[in-house]
Amino acid sequence: MSAYFYRVKTVIRHINMYLRVYAHVRSVATLLILVVVAGGPSSKVWAEGLGINCDYTGSIYINPPTSIIRVKPNAAIGDPIGSWMTISAPEVWSCALLPAYQSRDVRAGILVYSPYNPLLTTNIDGGNYKVFRTGDTNPGLGIAVRFRAIGAGFSSDWTQLEGFGLVDGTVSAPLIGPIPYNDGIKFPLGMEMQIHYVKASEELRSGGVRIFDFAYLYHRRSIDGVPDNSGARYRIVQVPANSIDIQIMTQTCTTPDVVVNLPEVNSRQFTGIGTVKALKAFNLNFNHCPGGLDGINYKFGATTSILDSANGVVALDANSTAEGVGVLLRSQSDAAIELDKEYTMSGYDTSSTQSYTVPMQAGIYQIENTVTPGSVKGEFTFTLIYK
């Protein structure tokens, strides 16, 4: 967390105002991974059992491609990095309903489990997901997973991966079917899987990641409502060695101090609650901001009581001697600045390091019927959010 400080001085007839605007940096990290499915040729492996026979050709592994993961500055533990990325594997197995079961209610699905224990739970898109280890390749990198089974014209609901180990594996729900006989013609039993990387600890480090398997897949079925889990052969979703390059972004915007001298104002000019006086334009400058982000947002807060959040008015601090007024922020266009609301840094250039200017105004806001002359001092916090 970096802190930057702004001091705003106000000279008012009968009222001396010192407005200090403090700034610190909070970062929200994201990454982009494009995921597809690839595999090389291999020998056929059969998964025989009651009701349905399934086999697959090719490699046992389902592999995402090479990806660069850019972790934004100051990502917190538990922060999702990036967005949901989809692995589409429409034919994990090639299956056929056995003739003896053509009049039975046979359904199919997929069991998925992680070979690594869960580290924490995090909220993604309003849902709580278990975050699993990705082996010892990068202790700070976790992964959340959801999946669904598809095939024979059916699809299950999206199911969160919660199981660690085969015994506690998570089965897609509901099972798809009933599977039509269709003269024993084979149908593809596949899956869609979505993964979301998460910063699991401060041990997250830059560089290539060694090989790791994060999900094992088993074929599952039921016959007339009774689960039958025999004879299933597994497949593995595996990230090959060095196919992920972690790039932790350390550069953040730098912000110089700001001094604002407000024009003089007489206390008699405050004619009623809501009167605004001594407005003065100034700029917040953000220098050497990194590229490669989706954007930069900013928001204002306060270290004293918030008197009017919608209009950006905060109370004076304990050292002030004036009474009946507060400190106010406004945009250059005279629009109210709502406290704790995120504003977008306009003109952000993702392609390179750039500097940006946010025009602002500071002023005095009457909060009581009577204004007593004296010194005025207020404080605001300023937060940068890297998207």
N, C-alpha and C positions, 0 to 999 in steps of 0.2 A: 504494500500500500504506500503510495507516494503522496505527499502532502504539499500543496502549494498555497500561498497566502496572498491575499489582496487587501490593501489598506485604502479605504476611501475616506478622505477628509472633507468635512463640510464646514464652511464658514457662513454663519447666519447671524444677522443682527439679533442680539439677545439669545440666540441659540447656536452653540458650537456643536457641530455634529461630526463624529468620527465613525465612519462605517467601514468595518473590516469584513471583507468577503473571503472566507477560507475555502480552499479547494483541496480535495483529495481525489484519488483515483481508485475506482473499483473496476475490475475487469470481468467481462463475461466471455467465456471462451467457446468457440465453435470450430468445427472442422468439416471438411467435405471429403467423403469417400464415395467413389462410384464402384458399385459391386455388381459383378455378373458371375455366371457360373461357367467353369471350364473343367475339362477332364480329358485324360489321355486314354488310349485303348488298353484293355486288360482282358483277363479271362472271365468267362461267365460264371457267376455264383448264384446258386439256387437258394431260395428261401421257401421251403415246402412246409405245408401244414394243412390243417383242416379248412375246408371251405374255399380258400384261395391259394393258388401258387403264384409266387412272385419271384422274378429274377432281375438282374441288371447286368449290363455290359459296360465296359469301360473301367475307369479307375474307381476305387473305393472312396476317393476323396472328391469333395465338391469345393472348389477353390475360388475365392475372390481374387481379383487382379491386383496388380501393383497400385498402391495408393500413397499419396502424401497427405498427412494429417497435420494441419496447422492449428496449434493450440494457442488461443488468444491470451494476451497478457493477464497475469494474476487470476487465472481460473481457480475457483474454489474447489475443495474436495466435495465430491458429489455432483459437480456441475456436469450436465450432459454436454458433450462436445460434438457439434454437428447436428445433423437431422437423421431421421430414420432412413436407412439405406436398405434396399430390397435385393435379396438373392432370389432369383426365380429359377426353380428347378422343376419344370413341369413333368419330368419323368425320372423320378428317383428309382422306381421299380417299374417293371412291366409285368402286369398281373392278369390272371385269368380265373374266372369262377369255375370250379370243378363241376362236372355234370351231375354228380350225386347231390349237389346243393342248389340246383337251379330253382327249386321250389321253396327254398329256405330264405329267411331274412338274414342275409350276410352283409355286413358293413365293414368298412376299412378305415384306417387312420394311421397316424404316425406318433410314436413316442419319441420325445427329445429329452436329453439330459446333458448337463454340463459335467465334465470330468473334474472341474475345479469348484471349490467352495465359494459361496456368496460372501462378499465383503461388506456390503451395505445395501440400503434401500434408498432409492432416489425417486423424485417425482418427475415424470416426463409426460407432457401434454395432459396433465391432470390425473394421471394414473401412477400408482406406486409400483416400481419395478425392482426386482432383485438385481444387483450388479455383481457379476461373477468375475473371479480372477481370470487372467489370460495366460496363466502359467507363470514361470519365473523370468520370462523374456523381458518384461518391463513391469515391475511390481506396481507402478502407479496407474496402469492402464486397466480399466474394467470394461465390461460389456453387458448390456441389457439386450434381451432377445424376446421376440414374439414370432409366432409362426401359425400357419394354417395348412391343413391337408387339402389337396385338390385332386380330382379324378372322376372319371365316369359321369361327367356332367354335374358333379357335386363339389361343394367346398365347405369346409368347417368354418367356425368362427375364429377370429384371431385369438390366440391363446398365449398368455405370458409364460415364458420359461421360468419355472420355480424349482425344478428338481436338480439335486446334486447327487450324481450316481444313478445307476440303472434302477435300483429298487425304488427310488423316489422320483423317477422320471415323470415328465409331464406329457399326458396324452392329449392330442388334438380333440377338441370337443365342438359339436357332437361328432361321432363317427359318421363318415359319409356313406350314403346308400339309402335303401338297399341296392346292392350291386346287381344289375341285370345280367342274365346268363349270356345272351347274344351269341348263341352257338359256340361258346367257349372262346370267342375272339378276345385277344388280350387288350387290356386298357392300361393307360399310364396312370400310376399312382405317384403323384408328385407333391411338392410343397412350395409355398412362398415363405420366406423368412425375412424378417426385418431386424436389423441390428442397430444399436445406438451405443457408441463408445462414451465412456464416462471417466472423468478424472477421479481415480479411486484413492489416491494418496499423494503426498508431496514427493514421493519417489518417482513420479512420472518424469521421464528423461527423454532427451532428444536422441535421434539416431535410428538406425534400422532395428527391426524387431525380428528375433529368431522365430523359428517355426512354432506354431501352437495350434492345437485342436480345441475349438470352443464349444462344439456341439456334436453329439452322437445321435443318429437317427435309426429307429427301429420301426419296421412294419407291424401294425397291430390290427386286429379284427375282432368281430363279435358274430356269433351265430345264434339267431333267435334271441338276441338280447344278452347272451352269455359270453363274456370276454374269453377269447382264446389267443394266448400270446405265444404259442409254440412256433418253433421253426423260423423265426424272423432273423434275417441277416442285417447287420448294421451298415450304415454309411457314415462318413465323417465330414463335417464342415471344417476345413483346415486352412489356416492362413500360412502360406509358404514363407520360408526364410527370406527376410529382407524385402518382402512385398509391401510392407508398411514402413514408411519413413516418418517418424515423429519429429515435427519441427515446432519447438516451443518459442513463441514470439515474445521477446523481452522488451522490445522498444515500445514506449508509451509517449503520449504527447507531453511536451513541456510547456509550462505557462508562466510568464513573467508576472511580477507584482503590478498592481494597478492602483494609481492614486487619482481620486476624483474630487475636485474642489467645487462644491455646490455654490450657487449664487446666494447672496444675502437675502434674507427674508425676515420680515417683522412678524412677531407673534400675532399682531392684530389682523394680519392677512388670512389667518385661519378662521373661516367664517362658519364652520359647522362640521360635524362628523362626516368624513369622507373627502374633505378638502385635501388636495394634493398640491404641494408647493416645492420649490427648489429642485425641480427635475433637471438632471444634468446627464448628457450623453457620455458614454465611455465604451471602450471595447474590451472584450475578453479575447485574448490571443492564445491560440493553441498551435504551438510550433512543433515541427518535425514529427507529425502524427504518422504512424506506420500505415502502409498500404496493406493489401491482402485481407482486409476485413470486409464484412458485409455492410458495415456502417459504424458510426459513432453517435451515441446519444448522450445527452447531458440533462441533469436535473438539479434543482435548488432545494435546499433544506435550511434549517435554522438551528442555532444553539440556544436561543431563547424561546419563549412561548410564541407559537404561531397565532396571530390575532385574526388573520383572514387569509386562509390558504389559497382561495380562488383568486385573490388580488395580490398575492405575494407580499403581505404585510406581517412583520414580526415585531415583537416587543423590544423595548430598549433593555440594555443589560443593567446590572445592579449599580454600575459606576455612573450612570447618566443622572443628571439633575433636572433636565426638562421633564415636563409632565404633559400628558394629553396627546402625545404623538407617538407614532411608530415609524419604522424604516420600511421603505417600499422599493421593489424592483419592477421594472417594466421593460418591454422590448423596445427597439428603436421605433417601431411603428405605433407605439403607445398602447399596445395590447397588454393586458394583464398577464403576469407571469404566475402560473399556478405552481405552488410549492409541491414537491414530491411527484411531479409529473414529468415524464421523459419527453424531451424535445430532440428532434433529429438534427444532426449537424448537416446543414445543407451544403451541397457541392462536394461531398466527400468523394475522393478519387481513390479507388481501390488499387490502381496500377502502380502507385509510387508513393514515396514519402512526401507529404505536403504540409503546409501551414494554413490555418483557418482563423477567421475573425468572426466573432459573434457580437454585433452591436447591441448595447444595453442602455438602460437609464436607471439612475437611482434618485430617490427623492424622499420627502417627508409626507406622512399620511396622518391626518387628524383622526384620533380615535375617541376623544372625549369632547364635551361641550366647551370646556375651558382649557386653553393652552398656557402653561407656565413656562417662561423662558428658562433656559439652562442648557447644559451640554446634552448631546444626543449621541448614543453609541449603540450600534446593533451589529449582529453577526449573521452571516449566511454561510451555509456549506454548499459546495459545488461538487457534483459527482459526474465523472465520465464513465460511460458504459460502452465497452467494446463489444460489438455485435458479431 
